[in-house]
C-alpha cells in the first residue's frame, strides 16, 4: 500500500535489504506509489546526497538515515542506484488490482483513497487508451498505465522525474495532477472538489484497498478499506513507548477471498523487459569492445611466421576461439528470446498502449541488434576462421616433420631385428603418426 520508503523503520537501506532477501527467495512483491515514496525518489534523483531531505523539514527527517550512510561511504550512490534498479523499480507500480469472480469483479489497490477519476486522468497524461466498461477492461488499463510510467524512465526520464517532483512537492490546492491525488488524497479532494469520493464506483468494483489515512482515519464510503497502521512509523508520538501500532484497528481485507493474480501473471512484465533490454544493451556494448580487441589480436597473430608458433600460443587461441563463439551465441540467444517477447507476448498482454509494440521493436532494433554487433560478428568469424587455418597449417607441418623423423628412424633399425618385427614396428609407428595428424586437424 505504499509508504515503503521514507516513512517506517530506522533506515531505508534496511528496508531495501529486506526486499532484496525476499527477491532472493523468489517472492514477488508489489510496491504501490505513495507520497513518502515519491518524496524519497525526488531526493534520490538529486545529484548531491548532502542535499537529500533539505526540501522539507518534516519529510527530510525520513531520509536522514540513508543520507548518512551514503555520506559516510557505508554504501555508495552507485551501489544504492544498483539496488534500486534491481529490487525496487521492477516491483514499483502506480496502483494495482486483483480480479475475482471469473474476472467479473475487481479490487483496486492504491496508496490514497481514490475513485477511478484520477486513474482516467493519469491514463490521458501517459498517453494510454482508457477503458473501464468491464473489470477486465479496467485491469488492462491499469497494466498499461504502470507500463507507460515505467517506460518513461527509459524514453523520457525528464518527464518521469517531473511527475515524481510534482507528486512529492504536495499542494493539493494548486497541484491538480492525477498522480498527486493518487498518492495524497484523503477523500475530500482539493478546493474545487476534484477527485472527491462522492462519485460512485462502477458496480464491478468490490473494494478499494488503500493506506495513507492513518488510524482511525476519515470516514469513507463502505467500499473503501484501509490497511494503514502506525507500525514502524517514526512519528507515532500518540502511542505509548514501545507500542508498534494496533493491528486490530480499522477495517482490513480478507485476502483469502482475493484471487492472487499477481502469482499467475506472466513472469516477463514490460517494466522488467525494459530493464532486461537495457542490461543486454550494456552487455552488447562491452562485447563489442572485446570483439574489436580480439580482432586486432587475431590479425597480429596471423602475421606471425607459422614456424615460430609454440604450443602455449596455439592452446590459448583454441580456448579463446571457443570462448568468443560461446559468448556471441549467448548474446544472440538472449536477443532472440527478447525479440520473441517483443513480437508475441507484449502485444497480447498490453494491447491498450498505443503503438507500444512498434516502440519496443524500434528500441530493440536500435539498442540490441545493432549493425555494429552484426558487423563485428562477421569480421570476427572471418578472422577466427583464418586463425584456425593457420593453426592447422602449423600442426600439419609439425605432424609431417614427425612422420619424416619416424621414417628416418625406421631406416636405421638395427640389422639384427628380423623382418616380421620390422614390419610390426613400422606399422605401429605409422599408425601413431596418422593419429597425430588426425588430432592436429581436429584442433
GISULNOR-V202195 format. One record per residue. N is the residue number from 1. RES is the residue in three letters. SS is DSSP state (A for helix, B for strand, O for the rest). OMEGA is omega as a letter, one per 40 degrees, with the letter a starting at -180 (none if undefined). Layout:
((N | RES | SS | OMEGA) (N | RES | SS | OMEGA))
This chain:
((1 | UNK | O | i) (2 | UNK | O | a) (3 | UNK | O | a) (4 | UNK | O | i) (5 | UNK | O | i) (6 | UNK | O | i) (7 | UNK | O | a) (8 | UNK | B | i) (9 | UNK | O | a) (10 | UNK | O | a) (11 | UNK | O | a) (12 | UNK | A | i) (13 | UNK | A | i) (14 | UNK | A | i) (15 | UNK | A | i) (16 | UNK | A | i) (17 | UNK | A | i) (18 | UNK | A | i) (19 | UNK | A | i) (20 | UNK | A | i) (21 | UNK | A | i) (22 | UNK | A | i) (23 | UNK | A | a) (24 | UNK | A | a) (25 | UNK | O | i) (26 | UNK | O | a) (27 | UNK | O | i) (28 | UNK | O | a) (29 | UNK | O | i) (30 | UNK | O | i) (31 | UNK | B | i) (32 | UNK | B | a) (33 | UNK | O | a) (34 | UNK | O | i) (35 | UNK | A | a) (36 | UNK | A | i) (37 | UNK | A | i) (38 | UNK | A | i) (39 | UNK | A | i) (40 | UNK | A | a) (41 | UNK | A | i) (42 | UNK | A | i) (43 | UNK | A | a) (44 | UNK | A | a) (45 | UNK | O | i) (46 | UNK | O | a) (47 | UNK | O | a) (48 | UNK | O | a) (49 | UNK | A | i) (50 | UNK | A | i) (51 | UNK | A | a) (52 | UNK | O | i) (53 | UNK | O | a) (54 | UNK | O | a) (55 | UNK | O | a) (56 | UNK | O | i) (57 | UNK | A | a) (58 | UNK | A | a) (59 | UNK | A | i) (60 | UNK | A | i) (61 | UNK | A | a) (62 | UNK | A | a) (63 | UNK | A | i) (64 | UNK | A | a) (65 | UNK | A | a) (66 | UNK | A | i) (67 | UNK | A | a) (68 | UNK | A | a) (69 | UNK | A | i) (70 | UNK | A | a) (71 | UNK | A | a) (72 | UNK | O | i) (73 | UNK | O | i) (74 | UNK | O | i) (75 | UNK | O | a) (76 | UNK | O | i) (77 | UNK | A | i) (78 | UNK | A | i) (79 | UNK | A | i) (80 | UNK | A | i) (81 | UNK | A | i) (82 | UNK | A | i) (83 | UNK | A | i) (84 | UNK | A | a) (85 | UNK | A | a) (86 | UNK | A | a) (87 | UNK | A | a) (88 | UNK | A | a) (89 | UNK | A | i) (90 | UNK | A | a) (91 | UNK | A | a) (92 | UNK | B | i) (93 | UNK | B | i) (94 | UNK | O | i) (95 | UNK | O | a) (96 | UNK | B | a) (97 | UNK | B | i) (98 | UNK | B | i) (99 | UNK | B | i) (100 | UNK | B | i) (101 | UNK | O | i) (102 | UNK | O | i) (103 | UNK | O | i) (104 | UNK | O | i) (105 | UNK | B | a) (106 | UNK | B | i) (107 | UNK | B | a) (108 | UNK | B | i) (109 | UNK | B | i) (110 | UNK | O | a) (111 | UNK | O | a) (112 | UNK | O | a) (113 | UNK | O | a) (114 | UNK | O | i) (115 | UNK | O | a) (116 | UNK | O | a) (117 | UNK | A | i) (118 | UNK | A | i) (119 | UNK | A | i) (120 | UNK | A | a) (121 | UNK | A | i) (122 | UNK | A | i) (123 | UNK | A | i) (124 | UNK | A | a) (125 | UNK | A | a) (126 | UNK | O | i) (127 | UNK | O | a) (128 | UNK | B | i) (129 | UNK | O | a) (130 | UNK | O | i) (131 | UNK | O | i) (132 | UNK | O | a) (133 | UNK | O | i) (134 | UNK | O | i) (135 | UNK | A | a) (136 | UNK | A | i) (137 | UNK | A | a) (138 | UNK | A | i) (139 | UNK | A | i) (140 | UNK | A | i) (141 | UNK | A | i) (142 | UNK | A | i) (143 | UNK | A | a) (144 | UNK | A | i) (145 | UNK | A | i) (146 | UNK | A | i) (147 | UNK | A | a) (148 | UNK | A | a) (149 | UNK | A | i) (150 | UNK | A | a) (151 | UNK | A | i) (152 | UNK | A | i) (153 | UNK | A | a) (154 | UNK | A | a) (155 | UNK | A | i) (156 | UNK | O | a) (157 | UNK | A | i) (158 | UNK | A | i) (159 | UNK | A | i) (160 | UNK | A | a) (161 | UNK | A | i) (162 | UNK | A | i) (163 | UNK | A | i) (164 | UNK | A | a) (165 | UNK | A | a) (166 | UNK | A | i) (167 | UNK | A | a) (168 | UNK | A | a) (169 | UNK | O | a) (170 | UNK | O | i) (171 | UNK | O | a) (172 | UNK | O | i) (173 | UNK | O | a) (174 | UNK | O | a) (175 | UNK | O | a) (176 | UNK | O | a) (177 | UNK | O | a) (178 | UNK | A | i) (179 | UNK | A | i) (180 | UNK | A | i) (181 | UNK | A | a) (182 | UNK | A | a) (183 | UNK | A | a) (184 | UNK | A | a) (185 | UNK | O | i) (186 | UNK | O | i) (187 | UNK | O | a) (188 | UNK | O | a) (189 | UNK | O | i) (190 | UNK | O | a) (191 | UNK | O | a) (192 | UNK | O | i) (193 | UNK | O | a) (194 | UNK | O | i) (195 | UNK | O | i) (196 | UNK | O | a) (197 | UNK | O | a) (198 | UNK | O | i) (199 | UNK | O | a) (200 | UNK | O | i) (201 | UNK | O | i) (202 | UNK | O | a) (203 | UNK | O | i) (204 | UNK | O | i) (205 | UNK | B | a) (206 | UNK | B | a) (207 | UNK | B | i) (208 | UNK | B | a) (209 | UNK | B | a) (210 | UNK | B | i) (211 | UNK | O | i) (212 | UNK | O | a) (213 | UNK | O | a) (214 | UNK | O | i) (215 | UNK | O | e) (216 | UNK | O | i) (217 | UNK | O | a) (218 | UNK | O | i) (219 | UNK | O | a) (220 | UNK | O | i) (221 | UNK | O | a) (222 | UNK | O | a) (223 | UNK | O | a) (224 | UNK | B | a) (225 | UNK | B | a) (226 | UNK | B | i) (227 | UNK | O | a) (228 | UNK | O | i) (229 | UNK | O | i) (230 | UNK | O | a) (231 | UNK | O | i) (232 | UNK | O | a) (233 | UNK | B | a) (234 | UNK | O | a) (235 | UNK | O | i) (236 | UNK | O | a) (237 | UNK | O | a) (238 | UNK | O | a) (239 | UNK | O | i) (240 | UNK | O | a) (241 | UNK | O | i) (242 | UNK | O | a) (243 | UNK | O | a) (244 | UNK | O | i) (245 | UNK | O | a) (246 | UNK | O | a) (247 | UNK | O | a) (248 | UNK | O | a) (249 | UNK | O | i) (250 | UNK | O | a) (251 | UNK | O | a) (252 | UNK | O | a) (253 | UNK | O | i) (254 | UNK | O | a) (255 | UNK | A | a) (256 | UNK | A | a) (257 | UNK | A | a) (258 | UNK | O | i) (259 | UNK | O | a) (260 | UNK | O | a) (261 | UNK | A | a) (262 | UNK | A | i) (263 | UNK | A | a) (264 | UNK | A | a) (265 | UNK | O | i) (266 | UNK | O | a) (267 | UNK | O | a) (268 | UNK | O | i) (269 | UNK | O | a) (270 | UNK | A | a) (271 | UNK | A | i) (272 | UNK | A | i) (273 | UNK | A | i) (274 | UNK | A | i) (275 | UNK | A | i) (276 | UNK | A | i) (277 | UNK | A | i) (278 | UNK | A | i) (279 | UNK | A | a) (280 | UNK | A | i) (281 | UNK | A | i) (282 | UNK | A | i) (283 | UNK | A | a) (284 | UNK | A | i) (285 | UNK | A | i) (286 | UNK | A | i) (287 | UNK | A | i) (288 | UNK | A | i) (289 | UNK | A | i) (290 | UNK | A | a) (291 | UNK | A | i) (292 | UNK | A | i) (293 | UNK | A | a) (294 | UNK | A | i) (295 | UNK | A | i) (296 | UNK | A | i) (297 | UNK | A | a) (298 | UNK | A | i) (299 | UNK | A | i) (300 | UNK | A | i) (301 | UNK | A | a) (302 | UNK | A | i) (303 | UNK | O | a) (304 | UNK | O | i) (305 | UNK | O | a) (306 | UNK | A | a) (307 | UNK | A | a) (308 | UNK | A | a) (309 | UNK | O | i) (310 | UNK | O | a) (311 | UNK | A | a) (312 | UNK | A | i) (313 | UNK | A | a) (314 | UNK | A | a) (315 | UNK | A | a) (316 | UNK | A | a) (317 | UNK | A | i) (318 | UNK | A | i) (319 | UNK | A | i) (320 | UNK | A | a) (321 | UNK | A | i) (322 | UNK | A | a) (323 | UNK | A | a) (324 | UNK | A | i) (325 | UNK | A | i) (326 | UNK | A | i) (327 | UNK | A | i) (328 | UNK | A | i) (329 | UNK | A | a) (330 | UNK | A | i) (331 | UNK | A | i) (332 | UNK | A | i) (333 | UNK | A | i) (334 | UNK | A | i) (335 | UNK | A | i) (336 | UNK | A | i) (337 | UNK | A | i) (338 | UNK | A | i) (339 | UNK | A | i) (340 | UNK | A | i) (341 | UNK | A | a) (342 | UNK | A | a) (343 | UNK | A | a) (344 | UNK | A | a) (345 | UNK | A | a) (346 | UNK | A | i) (347 | UNK | A | a) (348 | UNK | A | a) (349 | UNK | A | a) (350 | UNK | O | a) (351 | UNK | O | a) (352 | UNK | O | i) (353 | UNK | B | a) (354 | UNK | O | i) (355 | UNK | O | a) (356 | UNK | A | a) (357 | UNK | A | a) (358 | UNK | A | i) (359 | UNK | A | i) (360 | UNK | A | i) (361 | UNK | A | i) (362 | UNK | A | i) (363 | UNK | A | a) (364 | UNK | A | a) (365 | UNK | A | a) (366 | UNK | A | a) (367 | UNK | A | a) (368 | UNK | O | a) (369 | UNK | O | a) (370 | UNK | O | a) (371 | UNK | A | a) (372 | UNK | A | a) (373 | UNK | A | a) (374 | UNK | A | a) (375 | UNK | A | i) (376 | UNK | A | i) (377 | UNK | A | i) (378 | UNK | A | a) (379 | UNK | A | a) (380 | UNK | A | i) (381 | UNK | A | i) (382 | UNK | A | a) (383 | UNK | A | i) (384 | UNK | A | i) (385 | UNK | A | i) (386 | UNK | A | i) (387 | UNK | A | i) (388 | UNK | A | i) (389 | UNK | A | a) (390 | UNK | A | i) (391 | UNK | A | i) (392 | UNK | A | i) (393 | UNK | A | i) (394 | UNK | A | a) (395 | UNK | A | i) (396 | UNK | A | i) (397 | UNK | A | i) (398 | UNK | A | i) (399 | UNK | A | i) (400 | UNK | A | i) (401 | UNK | A | i) (402 | UNK | A | a) (403 | UNK | A | i) (404 | UNK | A | i) (405 | UNK | A | i) (406 | UNK | A | i) (407 | UNK | A | i) (408 | UNK | A | i) (409 | UNK | A | a) (410 | UNK | A | i) (411 | UNK | A | a) (412 | UNK | O | i) (413 | UNK | O | i) (414 | UNK | O | a) (415 | UNK | O | a) (416 | UNK | O | a) (417 | UNK | O | a) (418 | UNK | O | a) (419 | UNK | A | a) (420 | UNK | A | i) (421 | UNK | A | i) (422 | UNK | A | i) (423 | UNK | A | a) (424 | UNK | A | a) (425 | UNK | A | a) (426 | UNK | A | a) (427 | UNK | A | i) (428 | UNK | A | a) (429 | UNK | A | a) (430 | UNK | A | i) (431 | UNK | A | i) (432 | UNK | A | i) (433 | UNK | A | i) (434 | UNK | A | i) (435 | UNK | A | i) (436 | UNK | A | a) (437 | UNK | A | i) (438 | UNK | A | i) (439 | UNK | A | a) (440 | UNK | A | a) (441 | UNK | A | i) (442 | UNK | A | i) (443 | UNK | O | none))
